[in-house]
Amino acid sequence: MLLGTVLVLLVLGSAAPASAHAALRDSDPGDGSVVKSAPRHITLTFTESVGLLDDSFRVYSPDNHRVHLEEPRHADGASDTARAELPGGLADGTYTVAWRVVSADSHPVSGAFTFSIGKPSPTPPAAPADHAEDPVTKSLYDTGRYLAYVAAALMIGAAAFAGLCRPADTAPLRPALLTGWWTLLTATLALLVLRAPYENGTSPATALDLEAFTGALTGRPGLALLTRLALLLLTAAVLVPLARRSGPRARLAIGAAVSVTLALTWAAAEHASAGIQVPAAMTSSVLHLLAMACWLGGLTALLLTLYRAKTPPPPATVARFSRLAFLSVTVLVVTGLYQSWRGLGSWSALTETSYGRTLTAKLAATVFLLAAAALSRRWTTLLVRRAAQAPAPAKTRVPELVGAAGGTPSPGTGGPDVPPAVSGDGPEGPPAASEDGHGPEGPPAVSGDEPDPAGTPPPPTSGHYRRALRRSVLAEVLIAVVVLLITSVLTGTLPARAEAEAAEAPRPQVAGLPGAEAFTIPFDVGTPDGRGTVQIQMDPGRVGENGLQAVVFGPRGALTFVPEIGITFTLDAKDVGPIDARMTDRGGYWATSDLTLPLEGTWTMKLTVRVSELDQVTETRQVEITR
């Protein structure tokens, strides 16, 4: 348990109440501010502790050249800050700052803002390309995370089934345990290698950068992965041989210690490690993962036992797993409700956020899983009841031949050790066995598939219930794979509570000329990534020639890019327009410098945002134009 203690101290020793995923709380210089002289450094303050990267800051000058910076660090040792020292002799004008950090729950977050020295530039500098995630790296990392979940569930569940349900034949479980261990080991190694590219938003080829690799291992996610890797190697080299030489209780204790410590390596590096009520969230996360593994991994172990064991599992084994599954489901419901409340923050977030929609999908899949589990429990109950009703096999007495040692019995009677003589029609004993196999003990045997001579359907046999149980357990396992897939997606999705706090945090602003009008217009095309805001600055916002700049921000507040932005102006009172602003892409933002509005009044500005070849949305805003 030493590794588990280290993980708990690592998390609880540095956790502070905040929402999962870091959100920018403040910046110095402030968003859109104008300072008289060049600042010595840039300082960001977040809603939770963050990890820094070598490329956490990128600053661009008014002429769009990158400014050389010193290595980023935490301001005054505060883990929720990021600071970069600026060089001396910076020219007047508007500077753009792009930042990227790793939040305490292991997910990279990024954004951008601007500030000006002396006076703003006439035209804001082109917004730099956001530190977007490399799609190949993200896909590989998400695949590794999913395989790690499946492998942990298989390994923990198979071990729990063997130790708690005590099947007579454990041979089918050994391949499952080995497959789970090797898969988890491989996935952990892959996640370690991909950690640096994932944090930096670069391609998998950059994993060969030794400096970036070692840097990624010093953060909390890297330390959690290293702990998991060490635990797997320790289990194979020391704990498994020790368990083989120990008694059943010692084996259960070793298995429980390994399982809890493995679960801690997830809780220490994901949503539970940051946000409100960290100790309770950590406990809930560990219990949730263990209950999931005991139920879903145990289902796989039961399925393997039902199909591959040399002898069918006794009803007592199936009954024990049924009780274990019921307890696991109870734990899952309680911890799942708590985690849902912690991540959502409001009922409306179920339908209005990506996290809520993903959680809804998981809940729907879980309902189907519970329905299949209820069916399995029914077959288990019937199987146990049928086994209890089955009569014990009677001992067969073999009649002795007439004339055998001990004397000859009188006709129709039996001596002390000899049953009465059996005749074909004799009333004093049961009828003799006939050619169709009917025994002397009673009526003809009834098969499980044929009615008896009276036409009454025979009662189902244990084999019938066991076959039905196999089918229902197989259905559970298939649905469980879907639930695990959705769970892995959910762990990589920004929680709704954090998204709401990020929306309330100061928004990045585009600096402009004094007196210029600025608008922030939200848009939503109805797709998962089709939400965000457009910040529009209109200079000077008066009759005559105007300049217009538009910057698009995604749902998490980071700069994003769209294929097209269109803006038109209409003065309905004078039947003027629509006047097309003819926005052009300026390499990160959209702008025009020759928009002419001839009359004063309340103009209708119509903004059209196209996020893909097929998806676009139009929003309107009333704009007051004066002389």
N, C-alpha and C positions, 0 to 999 in steps of 0.2 A: 504493500500500500504506500510505499515511499513515493513512487511516482505520482500517485493520486494526491497525496498531501502537497507535493510541490505544485501541482496544477491548481489546487484549491487556493493555496497561498498566492500563486501568481495572479489569479483572477480577483479574489476578494481583497487582496492587499492593494490593488490599484484601481478598483472599480469605484465609480461615482455615479449617483443617480442621473441618468440622462436617457435619451431615446436612442434605440439602436440605429446605426448608421450616423456618422457625424454630419452635422449641418453647420455651415458657417454662421457664427453668431455676430462677429464684429471684425473689422479690419482697420489697420492703421498704416497708411492713410485710409480714410473712409471711402466708400463707394462714391464715385463722381465728385470727390472733393477737389478743391483747388488750394494748394499750399504755396506759401510765399517763397520758400527755399526748399532745396532738395532734401528729402528725409534721409536719415542714415540707414534705415532698414525698413522692411515691410514686415508687419506682424499680423497674423491671423489668429483669431480665437474661435474655437469650435464648441459644440455642445457636449462633447465627450473627448476622452483621450484619443490621440491619433498617432500613427506611426509615420515617420518621414522617409522620403525617398531621395536618392541623389538628384532626381529631376523634379522635386516637389514644386519648385518655382520656375516659371519662365516669364521674363519681363521683356516687353518690346517697346522700343523708343518711338517718338513721334514719326520718325522716318522708317519705321517698321523693321529696325535692326534689333537683334536680340542683345540684351544687356548682360554682361558677364556678372555672375553672382558668386558669393562665397557659399560654402556648404551650408545647407539649411540646418537649423537646430531648434530646440524648444526654447521659448523665451523664459528666462529666469527659472529654468528647470520645470516649468509647468507642462504637464503632459498633454493638456488640451490646447496647446498653442503651437504655432509654426512661425519661424522667423528667418528671414534672409537679409543679409547685409548688402546694401547697395554701394556701388563705387562712387567716388566723388566726381564733381564736374558734370553732372547731368544737365542737359540743355532744357530750356523751357518747352512746354508743350504737354500733350496728353500721352500717358503711358498705359499700356494694357498689361495686366497681370493674370496669367493662367496658373492655376495651382492644382496639385493632385496629392492626396494623402491616403493612408489606409486607416479606416475606422477601427475601433476596438473589436468589432465583430468580424474582422478579416476582409471586409469588402472595400475596394478602392472607391473613393469619391473625388469629384473634381468640380471645378468651376472657374469663373473669370470675373474680373472687374477692372475698372479704370480709375485713374486719378491724374491730376494735372499739376504741373509745376509752373508757377508764375501766372500763366493764363492758358486756357484750353486751346488746343489746335483748332483751326477752322473746320477741319474734317477729322473725325476720330480715326485713329489708326485701324488698319484691318485687324479684326479679331483673329488671334492665332488659332490654328487647328486645335480642337479640344483633345485632351488625352483620352481619346476614345479607346475602348477595349478592342484588341485585335480579335476578329471573329474566330479565327482558327484556335488561338490560345484559349479563348473563353469556352469554345466547344469542347476542347480536350480537357480543360480543367473541370467543367461541369460533368463530363463523362466520368472522370476519375472520382469526383465527389459521389456520383450516383453508385458507381461500382463499390466504393468504400462502404456506403450505407448497406447495400445488398449483402456484401461479404460479412460485415459485422453482424447483421441480423441472422445470417445463415450459421455463422460460427457460434454465436452466443445462444441462439435458439436450439441448435442441435445438442450443444453441451447441456443446456437446461433440460431438454427432453430426456436425455440419457440419465442425468442425475436425479431428476425429480419424478419422472414418470416410470422409470425402471423397466424398460422393455426387456423381454427375455432374450432377444437377439439384437445386439448392438452393432453387428457387422455392417449393416447398410448405412450406419451413421458415420463411419470412419471416412469414407470419401467426401461426405458433406463437410466434415470438420477440416479436412485437408484442403478442400477447394476454397472454403471460406478463409482459411489462414493465408494461403498463397495469393488469393485475389486481393485480400486486404493489404498484404505486404506489397504487392505490385502497385496497387492504386496509391498507397501512401508514398512510395518512392516516386511515382509519376507526379503526384501533387507537390512533392518537395522540389522536383526539378522544374516544374512549371510555375512555382510560386513567384519567382522574380519577374518573369514575363507577364504574369497575370497582374501583379501589382503595378507594373510600369506601363501596361497597355501595349506591349510590344509583341513581335512574332515569336513563335517557339524557338527559332534559331538563336535568339538572344539568351537562351538558357545556358549556353556555353560560356557566358560571361561569368568568370569565377567571382569577381568582386560583387556583382549584383546577386549572385547565388548566396554567397556568405552573408550579404546584407539582409536578404530576405529571411535567413534563419534566425536572426536576432530578434525579430518581432514576435508578438504573441502567437500568431497563426503558425509561423515556422517552428517555434518551440513546441507547440502542441503536436505538430506532425512528427517532430523528432522524438517526442515522448511516446507517441503511438508506435513508431518504428522500433524504439528500444524495448517497449513492452512486448511487441510481437516476437522479437528475437529472444528476449528473456523467457517468454512462455515456452517457446520451442526447445530452448537449450536447457532450462532448469526446471520450470514449473511442471511441464508435462511428465518428465521422468520422475519428479517427486510425487506427483499425484498417483502414478501407477504403483508406487510402493506404499501408498497411504490407504487408510480406510475410507469408507463412503463419506463420512462427515468431513474429513479433512479434504477430500476431493471437492465436495460442495463448497467449502470455505475458499479453496484456491480458485475455483471457477468464479465464485461471486466476486472475489477481489479483482481478478482480471477483468471481469465484465464491467464493474463499476469504474475502474480506472480507464478502460477504453471509452466508456460513455463520457467521462470527464474530458477526454481529448477533443470531443466535439463541442461540449458545452463551453469549454474554455476559449473557443475560437470563433463562436458564431453568435447569434442574436442574444442568447442568454447572458453572455459575458458583458453586455453593455445595455444600458437602459435603466428603467426604474426597477426597484426591488431586485437587485442582482442576486443576493443569496437565495431568495425564494425562487427566482427564475432558474438559477443553476440547478437547484434541487429538482425542480419540476422537469427541466430538460433531461437530466440524467434518468429520472424515473420514467419519463416518456419514451426515451430511446430503449431502455431495458425492457419495458413492457412491450414495445413494438417488436423487439427482437425475440422475446419469449413467445409471443403470439405468432408472428409471421414466420420466424425461423423455426419455431416448434411445429408449425403446420407442415413445413417442408419435411422436417424429420419424421413426422407422423405419416406423411404420404410415402416417403421412402420405406418406412417400416411396413406399411400396408401392402406395398407392391413388391418389395424385394426381400423381405425377411423369409427365412426358410420355413418358419412356422408363423401363422398369423399372430399378431399381438393379442395377448389376453384381454378380455374386457376391462379388467382392473387398470391396465396401462392406459387404455383409451379414456376411461373415466377420470384418471388422474390428470391427463392432459386437458380434459374438458374443464375441470376445476381451475387448472392453471390458466387456461385461455380466458375463463370468465373473470378471474382476478386481474389479468392483464388488460382486458377491455375496460374494466372499472377504472384502473389507473390511467389508461389512455384518455378516457372521457374526462376525468377530473383535471388532469394536467393539460389536456387539449383545450378545455374551456378557459383555464387560466392563461395559457399562452395566447389564445385567440384574443382575449380581452386585452392582454398586454400589447399585442402587436397591432390590433385594430384601432382602439381608442374610441370608436363610435360605430353604431349600426350602419350608418350610411356608407361607411368605408367598405362594406362587403361588396357593394356594387360599383362604387365610384373609384376604386383604386385597383392597381394590378395585384397587390398583395391580397386584397379582399376577394377578388375574382378567383385567384389561384386557391385561396383557402376554401372558397365555396366549392370549387371542383374537387378538392380533397375530401371535404365533408360528404359530397354526393357519392364519391367512390367508396368512402367508409361505410355509408349506409348500405350499399350493395354488399360490402364485405361482411357487415354484421348480419345481413339476411342469410348469406351463405353459412356464416358461423352458427346461426340459430338452427339451420337445417342440419348441420353436422352434429350439433348438440342433441337434437332430437334422435338422430340415428344412433348416437352413442348411448342415450338413455334406453332405447329399445334393445340395443345389443346387450347391454348389461342386464336388463330385465330378462331377456331370453336366456342368457347364460345362467341366471339364477334359477329359472324354472326348469332347466334341463335336468332330468333324473340322472342320478349316478349310475354308471353301468353296473348291471347285476352280474354276479358270478354264475357261470354256466356249470351245471352239474352233469357229468357224463354218466348215463346209466350203465350198470355192469351187465354183461351178458349172462343169460341163464346158464347156470352150471359153473359160474365162476366161484373162486374160493370164498368161503363164508356161507355156503348153503344156497338152496334154491328157494326164492320167495314164493309164496302162494300166489296164484293168479289174482291180479288186480290189487295186490298189496305190496308194500315196500318194507324191506327190513330196515334196520337202524341206519345203514349207509347206502341204501339202494332206493331210488325212486320207484314209484309204481310202474309196471310195464306199460308201454305205450302201444296202443292199437290204433288202427285207422279209424274205427267208429266207436271205440270204447267210451262209455259215459264217465268212467272214473278218472280220466286224465285228459289233458289237452290233446287236440288232434295232432297227428304226426305231421312233420314238415312235408310240404308238397313240392312238386317240381318247380313251381314258380318262385321258390325261395322264401315262402312264408314260414316264419319260425314257429316253434312249439310254444312260445311264451305268450302269444296274443294274436291280435288281428294282423293282417298283412301290413308290412311297412309302407308308409306313405312318403313318396318323394316330395321335394319342395316345389315341383312344377306341375304335378298331376293331381286331379281331385281324387278323393277316395271313392269306393264303389257307390256310396250314397249320393255323390255329387256335391258334397260340401268342399269348398276350397280349403286346402291345407293351410295351417298357420305358417307365416314366413319363418324361415330358418335363420340361424346365425350367419350363414353364408350370404343370404339375401341382404341382411342389414350391413354386413361388412362391405359388400359391393357398393351399396348406396353410400356408405360413409366414404369410400374411396372417391366416388364422383364428386361429392360435396366438398371434400377437402381439396381436391384438384381445382375446383372452381375458386375456393378461397385463395389458394396459392396464386392463381392467375390474376385475380383482382388485387391481391397484395402487391404484386409487381407494379401494377399501375399506381397504387397508393404510394409506394416508395419513390417512383419516378416523380410524382407530383410533389412529394415532400422535399426531394432534392432541389426542385425548382423553387419551392417556397423559401428554402434557406438562403437562396441567392437573390431574393426579391426584397426591395426596400419596404419595411413594415409601414403600414398606413399611419400609425402614430408618428413615426419618424418623418414620413413624407409631409404630414401636416405641420410639424415643427419646422421642417426645412422651408416650407412655404411661408411660414411666419417670420423666418430669419430675414435679415436685410438682403434684398435682391441685388444682384449685380446691375449697375447702372452704366450707361454710356455717357461720358462727359461731353458737354457741348458748350455753345456760347451762352453767356448770361442772357436770361429772358426768353430762351427758346422753350417751346412747348414740348412736353414729353408725355407719352401715353404707354400704358402697359395693357395689352389686350390678350386675354387668355383664349386658347382655341383647343378644340377636341374633335378629331375626325372619327372617333369611335373605335380606333384600333389600340392595342396595348401601348405602342410607342408613338401614338399620334396625338399626344397631348403636350401642352407647353404654353409659353407666352411669347409674344412679340413685343419688344420694346421699341417704340417709334419716337424719334426726335424730329421735330419740325422747327426750322430756323429761317426766318424769325417768327413765323406764324402770323403774318400780316398780309395785307393786299399787295400783290406784286409777285416778284420772284422769290421762291422759297427753296431751301434745301431740305432733303428728307433722308433720314438714315433709319434702317430697321435691323435689329439684331434678334435672333431667335434663340430661345432657351428651352431645353427639354424639360420633362416632368420632374427631374431632380435638381433643377436649377443650373445645370451645366450648359455651356454653349453647344448648340447643335446646328446642323445644316440641313436645309430643305432644297429641293430642286427648283422651286419657283415661289416668288412672292409678287403679288399684284396689288396695287393701291389705286383707287379712283376717288374723285371728289365730285359731289353733286350739290348744287344749291337749288333745292326744290322751290323755294319761294320765288326765285327769278327764272325758273326753268332753264338753268345753266348746267351743262354737264351731261353725262359723266366726263371728267377730265382725267385722262390716264397719266399717272405720275411717271410711267416708264422706268420702273426700278431695275437696276442692273446689279449683278453679282460683283462685289468688289473684293472677292477673296476672303470670305468669312462673314461679311455683312452685306446688306443691300442698300443702295443709295441712289439718289438723283440730285442734281443741282440746278435743274431748270424747270421746276414746277411753278407755273404761273397761275395764280388765283386772282381774277380781275375785280371781284366785288367783295365787300364786307358782308357779314352775315353768318348764319349757322349752317355750315356745310356738313353734308353726310360723307364721312370717310368710310369707304368699303375696302376691307382688307381680305384678300384671298391667299390662303396658305396651302400649297400643294406639298404633301409629304411623300408621295410616291406617284407612280404613273397613273394609278387609279383613284387615290384618296386625296381629297382636298376639302377645305371648309372655308366658308366666308363669314366674316364678322363685321359689324358696323359700329361706328362711334361718331357722335356729334362733335364737331370741331368749330369753335368760335374764331372767326377771322376778323381782325380789326384793321383800321388804317394806321 
